[in-house]
Amino acid sequence: MERVDVARDKKLARILREKKTLEVMIRIYCMGSHGNGKSICNDCQELLDYANRRVDNCPLIANKPTCLNCKIHCYETPKRERIRVVMRYAGPRMLSRHPALAIAHLVDGRRKAP
């Protein structure tokens, strides 16, 4: 019974970290590109909501690599391009602003897709 709890907790931790990384990256992008003050704009909030739904439904979440290295592309093409733009902008800025998330994201990027 305890093993199931550990697996479930690991999966939940992975989901929460993935969502936090997405939120931080989209926030960095929005503040740098749209400059709306403290909150993200409606377009970026829509992208974040969409990305969070994709994470919630990801069949590989416990062992998933970054979306770039994933064999299952669950984003619609226009949204995939938008998130690519966000990540290209925010990725280099993550290391100085959120080093722990940036390093975890880099480690996830080394994972092979199951």
Phi and psi restraints in degrees (value plus and minus 20) as a CYANA .aco file:
   2 GLU   PHI     -84.3   -44.3
   2 GLU   PSI     -54.5   -14.5
   3 ARG   PHI     -82.2   -42.2
   3 ARG   PSI     -59.5   -19.5
   4 VAL   PHI     -83.4   -43.4
   4 VAL   PSI     -61.7   -21.7
   5 ASP   PHI     -83.2   -43.2
   5 ASP   PSI     -60.5   -20.5
   6 VAL   PHI     -84.4   -44.4
   6 VAL   PSI     -64.9   -24.9
   7 ALA   PHI     -82.8   -42.8
   7 ALA   PSI     -62.6   -22.6
   8 ARG   PHI     -85.2   -45.2
   8 ARG   PSI     -61.4   -21.4
   9 ASP   PHI     -85.5   -45.5
   9 ASP   PSI     -57.9   -17.9
  10 LYS   PHI     -85.0   -45.0
  10 LYS   PSI     -62.9   -22.9
  11 LYS   PHI     -84.1   -44.1
  11 LYS   PSI     -64.0   -24.0
  12 LEU   PHI     -83.0   -43.0
  12 LEU   PSI     -62.6   -22.6
  13 ALA   PHI     -82.1   -42.1
  13 ALA   PSI     -60.0   -20.0
  14 ARG   PHI     -85.4   -45.4
  14 ARG   PSI     -63.2   -23.2
  15 ILE   PHI     -81.4   -41.4
  15 ILE   PSI     -66.7   -26.7
  16 LEU   PHI     -83.8   -43.8
  16 LEU   PSI     -60.9   -20.9
  17 ARG   PHI     -87.6   -47.6
  17 ARG   PSI     -61.0   -21.0
  18 GLU   PHI     -81.7   -41.7
  18 GLU   PSI     -63.8   -23.8
  19 LYS   PHI     -86.3   -46.3
  19 LYS   PSI     -60.0   -20.0
  20 LYS   PHI     -83.8   -43.8
  20 LYS   PSI     -62.6   -22.6
  21 THR   PHI     -81.5   -41.5
  21 THR   PSI     -65.1   -25.1
  22 LEU   PHI     -80.0   -40.0
  22 LEU   PSI     -65.2   -25.2
  23 GLU   PHI     -81.6   -41.6
  23 GLU   PSI     -65.7   -25.7
  24 VAL   PHI     -84.0   -44.0
  24 VAL   PSI     -64.1   -24.1
  25 MET   PHI     -85.1   -45.1
  25 MET   PSI     -63.2   -23.2
  26 ILE   PHI     -87.1   -47.1
  26 ILE   PSI     -58.3   -18.3
  27 ARG   PHI     -84.0   -44.0
  27 ARG   PSI     -65.2   -25.2
  28 ILE   PHI     -79.3   -39.3
  28 ILE   PSI     -66.2   -26.2
  29 TYR   PHI     -81.8   -41.8
  29 TYR   PSI     -69.1   -29.1
  30 CYS   PHI     -83.6   -43.6
  30 CYS   PSI     -65.6   -25.6
  31 MET   PHI     -85.0   -45.0
  31 MET   PSI     -55.3   -15.3
  32 GLY   PHI     -98.8   -58.8
  32 GLY   PSI     -51.6   -11.6
  33 SER   PHI    -118.5   -78.5
  33 SER   PSI     -54.6   -14.6
  34 HIS   PHI    -130.2   -90.2
  34 HIS   PSI     -41.5    -1.5
  35 GLY   PHI      32.2    72.2
  35 GLY   PSI      27.6    67.6
  36 ASN   PHI    -109.4   -69.4
  36 ASN   PSI       0.0    40.0
  37 GLY   PHI      69.6   109.6
  37 GLY   PSI    -148.7  -108.7
  38 LYS   PHI    -113.0   -73.0
  38 LYS   PSI     -39.6     0.4
  39 SER   PHI    -130.9   -90.9
  39 SER   PSI     134.0   174.0
  40 ILE   PHI    -101.0   -61.0
  40 ILE   PSI     134.4   174.4
  41 CYS   PHI     -91.4   -51.4
  41 CYS   PSI     149.3   189.3
  42 ASN   PHI     -81.9   -41.9
  42 ASN   PSI     -60.5   -20.5
  43 ASP   PHI     -83.4   -43.4
  43 ASP   PSI     -62.4   -22.4
  44 CYS   PHI     -90.8   -50.8
  44 CYS   PSI     -55.4   -15.4
  45 GLN   PHI     -84.9   -44.9
  45 GLN   PSI     -59.4   -19.4
  46 GLU   PHI     -81.9   -41.9
  46 GLU   PSI     -63.0   -23.0
  47 LEU   PHI     -83.8   -43.8
  47 LEU   PSI     -62.1   -22.1
  48 LEU   PHI     -83.0   -43.0
  48 LEU   PSI     -64.9   -24.9
  49 ASP   PHI     -80.5   -40.5
  49 ASP   PSI     -63.0   -23.0
  50 TYR   PHI     -82.8   -42.8
  50 TYR   PSI     -67.3   -27.3
  51 ALA   PHI     -82.3   -42.3
  51 ALA   PSI     -60.0   -20.0
  52 ASN   PHI     -83.7   -43.7
  52 ASN   PSI     -57.7   -17.7
  53 ARG   PHI     -85.0   -45.0
  53 ARG   PSI     -57.6   -17.6
  54 ARG   PHI     -83.8   -43.8
  54 ARG   PSI     -62.8   -22.8
  55 VAL   PHI     -83.5   -43.5
  55 VAL   PSI     -64.1   -24.1
  56 ASP   PHI     -78.1   -38.1
  56 ASP   PSI     -51.3   -11.3
  57 ASN   PHI    -122.6   -82.6
  57 ASN   PSI     -11.1    28.9
  58 CYS   PHI     -91.3   -51.3
  58 CYS   PSI     102.7   142.7
  59 PRO   PHI     -94.7   -54.7
  59 PRO   PSI     -33.8     6.2
  60 LEU   PHI    -126.3   -86.3
  60 LEU   PSI     -10.3    29.7
  61 ILE   PHI     -71.8   -31.8
  61 ILE   PSI     -61.2   -21.2
  62 ALA   PHI     -85.0   -45.0
  62 ALA   PSI     -54.1   -14.1
  63 ASN   PHI    -142.4  -102.4
  63 ASN   PSI      -0.3    39.7
  64 LYS   PHI     -95.4   -55.4
  64 LYS   PSI     124.5   164.5
  65 PRO   PHI    -100.8   -60.8
  65 PRO   PSI    -193.5  -153.5
  66 THR   PHI     -86.4   -46.4
  66 THR   PSI     139.0   179.0
  67 CYS   PHI     -78.5   -38.5
  67 CYS   PSI     -54.1   -14.1
  68 LEU   PHI     -77.6   -37.6
  68 LEU   PSI     -59.0   -19.0
  69 ASN   PHI    -115.5   -75.5
  69 ASN   PSI     -16.8    23.2
  70 CYS   PHI    -101.0   -61.0
  70 CYS   PSI     123.6   163.6
  71 LYS   PHI    -103.0   -63.0
  71 LYS   PSI     -37.0     3.0
  72 ILE   PHI    -123.5   -83.5
  72 ILE   PSI      89.7   129.7
  73 HIS   PHI    -116.4   -76.4
  73 HIS   PSI      78.8   118.8
  74 CYS   PHI    -111.9   -71.9
  74 CYS   PSI     -27.8    12.2
  75 TYR   PHI    -100.6   -60.6
  75 TYR   PSI     121.8   161.8
  76 GLU   PHI     -84.2   -44.2
  76 GLU   PSI     130.8   170.8
  77 THR   PHI     -73.5   -33.5
  77 THR   PSI     -68.0   -28.0
  78 PRO   PHI     -83.4   -43.4
  78 PRO   PSI     -57.8   -17.8
  79 LYS   PHI     -90.3   -50.3
  79 LYS   PSI     -56.0   -16.0
  80 ARG   PHI     -82.2   -42.2
  80 ARG   PSI     -61.4   -21.4
  81 GLU   PHI     -87.0   -47.0
  81 GLU   PSI     -59.5   -19.5
  82 ARG   PHI     -82.7   -42.7
  82 ARG   PSI     -63.6   -23.6
  83 ILE   PHI     -89.4   -49.4
  83 ILE   PSI     -51.2   -11.2
  84 ARG   PHI     -82.4   -42.4
  84 ARG   PSI     -63.9   -23.9
  85 VAL   PHI     -81.5   -41.5
  85 VAL   PSI     -64.9   -24.9
  86 VAL   PHI     -79.0   -39.0
  86 VAL   PSI     -67.9   -27.9
  87 MET   PHI     -88.6   -48.6
  87 MET   PSI     -56.0   -16.0
  88 ARG   PHI     -82.1   -42.1
  88 ARG   PSI     -58.4   -18.4
  89 TYR   PHI     -95.7   -55.7
  89 TYR   PSI     -69.5   -29.5
  90 ALA   PHI    -100.0   -60.0
  90 ALA   PSI     -50.6   -10.6
  91 GLY   PHI     -70.0   -30.0
  91 GLY   PSI     -75.1   -35.1
  92 PRO   PHI     -83.9   -43.9
  92 PRO   PSI     -45.2    -5.2
  93 ARG   PHI    -105.1   -65.1
  93 ARG   PSI     -35.9     4.1
  94 MET   PHI     -83.9   -43.9
  94 MET   PSI     -60.0   -20.0
  95 LEU   PHI     -79.2   -39.2
  95 LEU   PSI     -58.4   -18.4
  96 SER   PHI    -103.7   -63.7
  96 SER   PSI     -48.3    -8.3
  97 ARG   PHI    -114.1   -74.1
  97 ARG   PSI     -54.8   -14.8
  98 HIS   PHI    -162.8  -122.8
  98 HIS   PSI      50.3    90.3
  99 PRO   PHI     -79.3   -39.3
  99 PRO   PSI     -58.7   -18.7
 100 ALA   PHI     -85.2   -45.2
 100 ALA   PSI     -64.3   -24.3
 101 LEU   PHI     -85.7   -45.7
 101 LEU   PSI     -58.7   -18.7
 102 ALA   PHI     -83.4   -43.4
 102 ALA   PSI     -64.3   -24.3
 103 ILE   PHI     -86.5   -46.5
 103 ILE   PSI     -62.7   -22.7
 104 ALA   PHI     -80.7   -40.7
 104 ALA   PSI     -59.7   -19.7
 105 HIS   PHI     -85.5   -45.5
 105 HIS   PSI     -59.6   -19.6
 106 LEU   PHI     -84.9   -44.9
 106 LEU   PSI     -60.7   -20.7
 107 VAL   PHI     -83.4   -43.4
 107 VAL   PSI     -64.5   -24.5
 108 ASP   PHI     -79.6   -39.6
 108 ASP   PSI     -54.7   -14.7
 109 GLY   PHI     -86.3   -46.3
 109 GLY   PSI     -40.0     0.0
 110 ARG   PHI    -104.8   -64.8
 110 ARG   PSI     -33.2     6.8
 111 ARG   PHI     -88.8   -48.8
 111 ARG   PSI     121.6   161.6
 112 LYS   PHI    -103.0   -63.0
 112 LYS   PSI     123.1   163.1
 113 ALA   PHI     -89.6   -49.6
 113 ALA   PSI     113.4   153.4
